């Protein structure tokens, strides 16, 4: 499950950052997911309070 950031939903709260086991998420205004570091575990999808990180349907 590849996480995709929906930038219109992200408020830059950083709530997802401490839950990422690979430290693949940084927040500079909005969240950014490092595709090289991400292991596609989906934990960030579960913990995003605004549903700004979603499973890639493609």
C-alpha positions in Angstrom: 0.0 0.0 0.0 1.8 3.0 -1.3 1.0 6.2 0.7 0.1 9.2 -1.3 -0.2 12.7 0.2 -3.4 14.7 -0.7 -1.9 18.2 -0.3 -5.3 19.9 -0.1 -6.0 17.9 3.1 -2.6 18.2 4.8 -2.4 21.0 7.4 1.2 20.4 8.3 0.4 19.2 11.8 3.2 16.6 11.8 1.0 14.0 13.7 2.1 11.3 11.2 5.9 11.9 11.7 6.5 10.0 15.0 4.6 7.0 13.8 6.7 6.3 10.7 9.2 3.5 11.5 11.5 4.6 8.7 11.5 8.3 9.4 10.4 8.8 5.8 8.1 11.7 6.5 9.2 15.3 7.0 7.0 18.4 7.4 8.0 21.7 5.9 4.6 23.5 5.6 3.1 20.2 4.4 4.1 16.6 4.8 6.5 15.0 2.4 7.0 11.3 2.0 10.4 10.1 0.9 9.6 7.3 -1.6 13.2 5.9 -1.3 12.9 5.4 2.4 9.2 4.5 2.7 8.6 0.8 3.2 4.8 1.1 2.4 3.7 -0.1 5.8 0.7 2.2 5.8 1.0 3.3 9.4 1.0 7.0 8.4 -2.4 6.4 6.6 -3.9 5.2 9.9 -2.5 8.0 12.0 -3.2 11.1 9.8 -6.0 12.9 11.5 -7.1 14.7 8.3 -7.0 11.7 5.9 -4.3 13.6 4.0 -2.3 10.4 3.5 -4.2 7.8 1.6 -3.6 4.5 -0.1 -2.6 4.8 -3.8 -5.4 3.3 -5.8 -3.3 3.0 -9.0 
